[in-house]
Every structure is written in structure tokens, then in C-alpha cells.
Amino acid sequence: MTADPIRWAWAAAAVVLWLALIGLVALRRARKTGDTPPTAPDATLVVFASQTGFAEELARMTTAALNAGGITTALISLGDLTADRLAAAPRALFLVSTTGEGDAPDSALAFMRRMSQRDLSGLSFGVLALGDSSYRSFCAFGRALDDWLRTNAARPLFDRVEVDNGEVGAIRHWQHQLNRITGRTDAPDWAPPAYAPWRLIKRERLNGPDSPGEGLWRIALEPLGDLPDWRAGDIAEIGVPSAPGQSPHAHREYSVASLPADRRLELIVRLMRGPDGAPGLASGWLTETCAIGAPVDLRIRSNSAFHGPEGAPPMILIGAGSGLAGLRAHIKERQAARCGANWLILGERHPAHDRILTPELETGRALGTLERLDRVFSRGAGGRYVQDHLRDQADLVRDWIARGAVIHVCGAVAMGAAVHAALAEILGAESLDDLTARGRYRRDVY
Ligand SMILES: Cc1cc2nc3c(=O)[nH]c(=O)nc-3n(C[C@H](O)[C@H](O)[C@H](O)COP(=O)(O)O)c2cc1C
């Protein structure tokens, strides 16, 4: 009997398909359990800890630069890095920011807990610390991480590079160190953020003219080219034309308040004023002087630290004022995915003048996509803040958390700190840390 070549070909194809399926299933399982797919043991780890996405973005650029120089890398969030994996790696580059008052980004909390004594003598490392010297504890987390690595016998490849408020020179220095690792001398400089051309299409005041606060505006923009993709939690970077004699662009960041499905990008911007009453450069331009139809330089930065959860757990969304922006994108994402267990706690000033986005939010409540909508007003009779409301609702908060809820907080730093203190009281500081480490408590505060 002779073998039929067509049959053989079919059999071979079936085996290849079967192997591919096994591979796919294994990869899916790895993703589901949170394991990262295996990487080459000699891969250079590129580790980021980021609160608003900048360190994460630079980590991606670092990975690309190393790959272009022929070096295998594994990109990983510090929150997902185990001490064993670190101890087994030959080389790791850390890109970490500092947030709060000298604190580590939320996603790094799980690692901080594991930062005990460890033999890291097989590891060489570099640290890029992002910070802003107008804060008292400049680059505090990057410095602490650097100390910890040195204390545990890891060998620095070069001195820690500190970046003050995105300063280009320091970032270029980091690139130079990467070129020394790859041996490349021809790598192009990382360009400053390349904005895309958009235009302002609509501006609408959300609070009443008699509000005790400044105007809160919904700003709508559309791209001149293709609509890019983004997710709830992402950040819009805007190049604001600056006053004559200054550098051509002031750079400002806003939480994105819409989704690509809306076919437009929306922001919620409060007009800020300086001590002399003059409108702020960026907020004044966006809310007052930029003409409808005028061009706006804009790019969207991915901010995974504020992305939504996997699956469909209940979600508590807490914010005040312009913080509604980041929460609104999440509510839209959840509505599109038909996840109805959403509880919005929204702070504003006066009940008579600041009931912002009422038709939209009430529709959400009527349709059941917002299970609870609690508006909290700080002025008028019995003024309260969101943190007071959380304390009033402590039992319900605990109940939602017991049901597996995630918490997202968006808004000004002072509100974020007050909410954090209230949650620590309600849930216990340790449980709150635990939620943070598990990505169930996420913040976008500015
Ligand atoms: C709410 C807030 C608090 C911050 N606190 C500090 C600080 O204590 N020390 C510091 O050096 N930088 C601080 N920064 C500046 C950030 O580290 C800096 O903007 C960094 O580029 C952010 O990187 P990321 O987007 O990766 O988180 C703070 C920034 C924000 C928004």
C-alpha cells in the first residue's frame, strides 16, 4: 500500500492546527491567571511604575530602543514583578515616578510589600526616576528603589537619572545610557510628544452663570485625520499656544471624558484664575479664547493605572468637579459593555447652580446603567463633601466591596486625599492597601 500524499498533507495540516490551538489555549490561560508568558531568561527587564502614564510610555520607548539594538526585553509593571523573577534576571531597567507626597505609584504597592532582604548580586540595573522638584520629596520613590537595589547587592550600570517635570535633557541622558547598552551610536533622539492636529468643535458651559465656582466647560474636539483609539482612563495632552516670547507650546494634561465610539474627544475643564484674577493660560484658552473650528494640537496618552477592571465587577466612581471627566468615560465604557452595577458619587458646589450633566446622568439612572447616583453639594444648606457622604454610606461601601467592587477616584489632589482618608477609615488601612495592590482601587488625581 502506498501513502496518499494528499492525505499526508491533510494529516500534517491537522497536527499544525492542533499545536497552534494548544499554544493559543496556553497563552489565554496564562493571561487569565495573570501569569506573564515565559520570556527568554536572558531578557532585560524593563519595569515601570506609573501613576499617570508617563513612566509607562517611556518604558515602552525604552523597550523599543533596546529591541532596535538587538536586545531582548520583557516589559512589566512593577506591581507584577516578583522578587524571584528579579533575582533571576541578569539586567533590569526601572522607570518609576513619584506621586502624592513622596509616595510610590499605587501599582507599585504590591512590590513595596515584597521589598525585603534579597540577594540581587546577579543583577545589574538602571533607574530612571520621574518627579517634579516643586514637590518637597523630589523623586522620593525612584531614590528609595535605587537604595533598595544597591543595599541588596545589585550593581548599578550608571548613576540614577532624575527627570524634573519631563525635562528633555535628562531623558536624553537616559537614551544615551541605552545606546551604551546596545552599542548603537546612530539611534535617533526621542522627539518631544508629537501632537496631532485636532480642532475645537464645541464648547458648552455645564454649571450655571451664578455658580460659586468658576465656569466648568465641556470641550469637544475632533481629529483632522483618522480618529485614534483610546480607553476610559486615558489622558489628553494638549499643546497650548503660549504668550509671546515664551516657548512655542505649554503642555497641559486633561482626563478624557468620552470614548472613540462618540466620534469625538471631550474634556471637562474648569476655568482657573491666577492670584490677579487673570484666566489661566490653558484653561482660559480652552474655555474662552480658542475659536470654534480653530486647530488644537493634541495627543492621547495611554494611562493603564486608571483603566477599567477586567470582567464586570461592580464599580464605585468617586469624584468632584472636573473629575467627572475621567469617571464619565468609565461610565460610558461600562454602559457599552452592559455592566450596570455602577455607583457614582459626585461632588459639586451649589445645588441650584451646579447640577452638571443632569439629563445624561438621570438617563443612566433610569436605564439602570447607573445603579446609584449620589450628588453631594458643598454649599447651601447642610453642605457636604464626597468624603462626608462616603462616611455616611460606610455600610453600603463595605457591602459593595464585599461584592467585589472596584473603586475609581478622579479629581483634585485635596479631594483625592480626603477620599483616601475616608476609605481607609471605612475599610481599614490594610484592606485599602490590599485593594490598591490588586488594582481594585485606582486614582487619577491632579
Ligand atoms: C498628584 C501628584 C503628586 C506628585 N507628587 C510628587 C512628589 O511628591 N515628588 C515628585 O518628585 N514628583 C511628584 N509628582 C510629579 C510626578 O512624579 C511627575 O509628574 C511624573 O512625571 C509623573 O509620572 P507618571 O505619569 O509615570 O506617574 C506628583 C504629580 C502629581 C500629579
The ligand as an SDF file (V2000), in Angstrom:
LIG
                    3D

 31 33  0  0  0  0  0  0  0  0999 V2000
   -0.7580   64.4300   42.4870 C   0  0  0  0  0  0  0  0  0  0  0  0
    0.6980   64.4300   42.1460 C   0  0  0  0  0  0  0  0  0  0  0  0
    1.6490   64.3230   43.1560 C   0  0  0  0  0  0  0  0  0  0  0  0
    3.0260   64.3160   42.8640 C   0  0  0  0  0  0  0  0  0  0  0  0
    3.9280   64.2150   43.8780 N   0  0  0  0  0  0  0  0  0  0  0  0
    5.2630   64.2530   43.6060 C   0  0  0  0  0  0  0  0  0  0  0  0
    6.2510   64.1690   44.6550 C   0  0  0  0  0  0  0  0  0  0  0  0
    5.9470   64.0630   45.8330 O   0  0  0  0  0  0  0  0  0  0  0  0
    7.5520   64.1930   44.3050 N   0  0  0  0  0  0  0  0  0  0  0  0
    7.9710   64.3080   42.9990 C   0  0  0  0  0  0  0  0  0  0  0  0
    9.1710   64.3290   42.7550 O   0  0  0  0  0  0  0  0  0  0  0  0
    7.0590   64.3900   41.9840 N   0  0  0  0  0  0  0  0  0  0  0  0
    5.7290   64.3680   42.2430 C   0  0  0  0  0  0  0  0  0  0  0  0
    4.8220   64.4580   41.2210 N   0  0  0  0  0  0  0  0  0  0  0  0
    5.2930   64.6330   39.8380 C   0  0  0  0  0  0  0  0  0  0  0  0
    5.3090   63.3110   39.0600 C   0  0  0  0  0  0  0  0  0  0  0  0
    6.2440   62.4150   39.5800 O   0  0  0  0  0  0  0  0  0  0  0  0
    5.6790   63.6030   37.6110 C   0  0  0  0  0  0  0  0  0  0  0  0
    4.6390   64.3470   37.0410 O   0  0  0  0  0  0  0  0  0  0  0  0
    5.9090   62.3500   36.7920 C   0  0  0  0  0  0  0  0  0  0  0  0
    6.3780   62.7200   35.5230 O   0  0  0  0  0  0  0  0  0  0  0  0
    4.6380   61.5100   36.6480 C   0  0  0  0  0  0  0  0  0  0  0  0
    4.9500   60.2880   36.0130 O   0  0  0  0  0  0  0  0  0  0  0  0
    3.8090   59.1480   35.7710 P   0  0  0  0  0  0  0  0  0  0  0  0
    2.8760   59.7170   34.7470 O   0  0  0  0  0  0  0  0  0  0  0  0
    4.5470   57.9720   35.2240 O   0  0  0  0  0  0  0  0  0  0  0  0
    3.1580   58.8430   37.0560 O   0  0  0  0  0  0  0  0  0  0  0  0
    3.4590   64.4510   41.5080 C   0  0  0  0  0  0  0  0  0  0  0  0
    2.4800   64.5520   40.4910 C   0  0  0  0  0  0  0  0  0  0  0  0
    1.1190   64.5450   40.7880 C   0  0  0  0  0  0  0  0  0  0  0  0
    0.1090   64.6760   39.6800 C   0  0  0  0  0  0  0  0  0  0  0  0
  1  2  1  0
  2  3  1  0
  2 30  2  0
  3  4  2  0
  4  5  1  0
  4 28  1  0
  5  6  2  0
  6  7  1  0
  6 13  1  0
  7  8  2  0
  7  9  1  0
  9 10  1  0
 10 11  2  0
 10 12  1  0
 12 13  2  0
 13 14  1  0
 14 15  1  0
 14 28  1  0
 15 16  1  0
 16 17  1  0
 16 18  1  0
 18 19  1  0
 18 20  1  0
 20 21  1  0
 20 22  1  0
 22 23  1  0
 23 24  1  0
 24 25  2  0
 24 26  1  0
 24 27  1  0
 28 29  2  0
 29 30  1  0
 30 31  1  0
M  END
$$$$
